[in-house]
Amino acid sequence: MSVSSPLFKGARYTITAWLDEDERSATQEFIRDLFQNDDSDAGSMVHLLEQTATHGPPHNIQKFRYLDGRGEGLIEFKARGGSRILGFIDLERRIIVCTHGVPKLKAKRFNQEMDKAQKIKELYLMESASEGGGHVN
């Protein structure tokens, strides 16, 4: 398991996606599904990721937020229609790792998705430590 080649590379961050054991990216599949279903969130999510790579995370909590509580250390990109992409930031390497995307969910299910993202973050930290770097926010 590892991260993908850059999805978006900008002046502030490189945005990547987590790859599972089969070298598949749940984030890329989620975005592809949005486009295939003509979901209005598709274009806005891609634009949000591109803008974040170039300018850094938005200050608008309607589009981006740092999660707390159970999701401590995670981030969430949000599209107007409810689609979400979870991830975390490696400050030292200036990389945002997107773990996976989800539609807007009820709190209980969203907690399960945050747990999934936390597990991926832990795997990333273990891989980063073995490579000698990475400071995850």
QUIVEN-V388610 format. One record per helix or strand of 2 or more residues. SS is the DSSP state (hx for helix, st for strand). FROM is the first residue (numbers start at 1). LEN is the number of residues. If there is no record, write none. Layout:
BEGIN
ss=SS from=FROM len=LEN
ss=SS from=FROM len=LEN
END
This chain:
BEGIN
ss=st from=2 len=2
ss=st from=8 len=2
ss=st from=14 len=6
ss=hx from=26 len=11
ss=hx from=41 len=15
ss=st from=64 len=3
ss=hx from=69 len=3
ss=st from=75 len=4
ss=st from=84 len=7
ss=st from=95 len=8
ss=hx from=107 len=25
END
